Amino acid sequence: MKPEDTANLIAAIGTVISVVSARGRQLGLPVVPHDNKGTGCPASKAHGDRGGAARRGVEARRHAQVTASIPGVRNGPGRLVLTNEGPAVARSVTVAIASADEAKPPAVFGLERLPVDLRPGQPMSFDLVASWGDATLINALVRWVDDAGPHEATYTLRTL
């Protein structure tokens, strides 16, 4: 075999490896470098973590992240919006509204539709009506379940 043939063969093998690696990333597969013993990522080993970085990458894809917001803050009718901003389905989503101060919270209509499942990127809106004397700050306690287990998050939102 001539030296230029060897160089071409090495270049072709490198190209194939790059294409396969890029396609794996597109499909969301973890691409973790391994040492020559196959015992995990060298960077992870430096921290005493044998393959933990890859597990955390897989686990992160299993998490949903449900957020609460009140877009377009204004007087009168508004909307409370729950959105799954994570890459996994959020199951059994619920929200509890409480005043962040001593005033009563505004009326939120449609909460009887809960619990629901939210796909990644899916929003769900509820009518919100703030009257004179209602709390201007509310706490929205959002709960959901995903493949990693139950979660909850509290959001303090301005109603006016």
C-alpha positions as CSV (number, residue, x, y, z in Angstrom):
1,M,0.0,0.0,0.0
2,K,1.3,3.4,-1.0
3,P,1.6,6.2,1.6
4,E,-0.9,8.3,-0.2
5,D,-3.4,5.4,-0.1
6,T,-2.9,5.0,3.6
7,A,-3.5,8.7,4.1
8,N,-6.7,8.5,2.0
9,L,-7.9,5.5,4.0
10,I,-7.3,7.3,7.4
11,A,-9.1,10.4,6.1
12,A,-12.1,8.3,5.0
13,I,-12.2,6.6,8.4
14,G,-12.1,9.9,10.1
15,T,-14.9,11.2,7.9
16,V,-17.1,8.2,8.7
17,I,-16.5,8.6,12.5
18,S,-17.4,12.3,12.3
19,V,-20.6,11.7,10.3
20,V,-21.7,8.9,12.7
21,S,-20.9,11.1,15.8
22,A,-22.8,14.1,14.3
23,R,-25.9,11.9,13.5
24,G,-25.8,10.6,17.1
25,R,-25.9,14.1,18.5
26,Q,-28.8,14.9,16.2
27,L,-30.7,11.9,17.6
28,G,-29.9,13.1,21.1
29,L,-27.6,10.2,21.9
30,P,-24.8,11.0,24.4
31,V,-21.4,11.1,22.9
32,V,-18.9,10.6,25.7
33,P,-15.2,10.1,25.0
34,H,-13.8,6.9,26.6
35,D,-10.4,6.0,27.7
36,N,-8.6,3.0,26.1
37,K,-10.0,0.7,28.9
38,G,-13.6,1.6,28.2
39,T,-14.2,2.7,31.8
40,G,-15.7,6.2,31.2
41,C,-14.9,9.7,30.2
42,P,-11.4,10.8,31.2
43,A,-12.8,14.1,32.4
44,S,-15.3,12.4,34.6
45,K,-12.6,10.1,36.0
46,A,-10.6,13.0,37.1
47,H,-13.5,13.9,39.4
48,G,-14.1,10.3,40.5
49,D,-17.2,10.0,38.3
50,R,-17.2,6.8,36.2
51,G,-19.7,7.4,33.4
52,G,-21.7,9.9,35.6
53,A,-21.6,12.6,33.0
54,A,-23.4,10.4,30.5
55,R,-26.0,9.3,33.0
56,R,-26.7,13.0,33.9
57,G,-27.1,13.8,30.2
58,V,-29.7,11.0,29.8
59,E,-31.4,12.0,33.0
60,A,-31.6,15.7,31.8
61,R,-33.5,14.6,28.8
62,R,-36.1,12.9,31.0
63,H,-36.9,16.0,33.0
64,A,-39.8,18.3,32.3
65,Q,-39.8,21.9,33.5
66,V,-43.2,23.5,34.0
67,T,-43.1,27.3,34.3
68,A,-45.9,29.7,35.3
69,S,-46.2,33.2,33.8
70,I,-48.7,36.1,33.4
71,P,-47.8,37.6,30.0
72,G,-48.8,41.1,29.2
73,V,-49.3,42.4,32.7
74,R,-52.2,44.9,32.8
75,N,-55.4,45.9,34.7
76,G,-58.5,43.8,34.1
77,P,-58.6,40.3,32.6
78,G,-55.3,38.5,32.0
79,R,-54.0,35.0,31.6
80,L,-52.0,32.6,33.8
81,V,-50.0,30.4,31.5
82,L,-48.3,27.1,32.4
83,T,-45.7,25.9,29.9
84,N,-43.6,22.8,29.8
85,E,-40.2,24.1,28.8
86,G,-38.4,20.8,29.3
87,P,-37.7,18.0,26.9
88,A,-39.9,15.4,28.6
89,V,-43.6,15.1,29.1
90,A,-44.9,16.6,32.4
91,R,-47.6,14.4,33.8
92,S,-50.3,15.3,36.4
93,V,-49.6,19.0,36.3
94,T,-51.3,21.1,39.0
95,V,-51.0,24.6,40.2
96,A,-52.1,26.2,43.5
97,I,-52.4,30.0,43.7
98,A,-51.8,32.0,46.9
99,S,-51.3,35.6,47.7
100,A,-47.8,36.7,48.3
101,D,-49.1,39.4,50.7
102,E,-52.2,39.9,52.9
103,A,-54.6,40.7,50.1
104,K,-56.8,38.0,48.5
105,P,-55.5,36.4,45.3
106,P,-57.2,37.3,42.0
107,A,-59.7,34.8,40.5
108,V,-58.3,32.2,38.2
109,F,-60.8,30.4,36.1
110,G,-60.4,26.9,34.5
111,L,-58.2,25.3,37.3
112,E,-60.8,22.5,37.4
113,R,-59.3,21.2,34.2
114,L,-56.2,20.1,36.1
115,P,-54.4,17.8,36.5
116,V,-53.2,17.5,32.9
117,D,-50.2,16.2,30.9
118,L,-48.1,18.8,29.0
119,R,-45.9,17.8,26.1
120,P,-42.6,19.6,25.6
121,G,-43.2,23.2,24.6
122,Q,-47.0,22.9,25.2
123,P,-48.7,25.9,27.0
124,M,-52.0,25.9,28.9
125,S,-53.8,29.1,29.7
126,F,-56.2,30.1,32.4
127,D,-58.3,33.3,32.6
128,L,-57.2,35.5,35.4
129,V,-59.2,38.5,36.7
130,A,-57.7,40.9,39.2
131,S,-60.1,43.2,40.9
132,W,-59.4,46.4,43.0
133,G,-57.9,45.3,46.3
134,D,-56.7,41.9,45.0
135,A,-53.1,40.9,45.6
136,T,-50.7,42.3,43.0
137,L,-48.2,39.5,43.7
138,I,-49.1,35.9,43.8
139,N,-47.3,32.7,44.4
140,A,-48.0,29.9,41.9
141,L,-47.0,26.5,43.2
142,V,-46.7,24.2,40.2
143,R,-46.4,20.4,40.7
144,W,-45.7,17.7,38.0
145,V,-44.3,14.3,37.5
146,D,-41.8,13.2,34.9
147,D,-39.7,10.1,34.2
148,A,-37.3,11.3,37.0
149,G,-40.0,11.5,39.6
150,P,-42.2,14.3,41.2
151,H,-41.2,17.9,41.1
152,E,-42.5,21.3,42.2
153,A,-41.6,24.9,41.6
154,T,-42.9,28.2,43.1
155,Y,-43.2,31.3,40.9
156,T,-43.9,34.8,42.3
157,L,-45.9,36.6,39.6
158,R,-47.1,40.2,39.3
159,T,-50.8,40.4,38.4
160,L,-51.0,44.2,37.7
